[in-house]
Amino acid sequence: MIANTPQPPYYAVIFTSSLTHTEIGYSEMANKMVNLAKKQSGFLGVESVREEIGITVSYWKDLESIRNWKENLEHLFAQKMGKNLWYSSYKTRIAKVERDYDFFKK
């Protein structure tokens, strides 16, 4: 589903990852992190896909909200598990959204 974001400016955290061959518990943790992120102050929405690589884009009100999410204790634990078990590689990018537009077929 496409996230319903407010008028810009806001921020996007783009997380791109490749998994190892060990995926046990990964989906459960990913779902838990999305549900936890939704409860964080400044969270605006999330979009995620996984095929050969995974791309998750989360949207945030400001940089402080992103910092607070990065420092969340449960999120820190998930990050550690990801590095130790699930990810063979990942990259995180933070971008300021200055303009957006959309289209919906009626």
Buried (B, 14 or more C-beta within 10 A) or exposed (E): EEEEBEEEEBBBBBBBBEBEEEEEEBEEBBEBBBEBBEEBEBBBBBBBEEEEEBEBBBBBBBEEBBEBBEEBEEBEEBBEBBEEBBBEEBEEEEEEBEEEEEEEEE
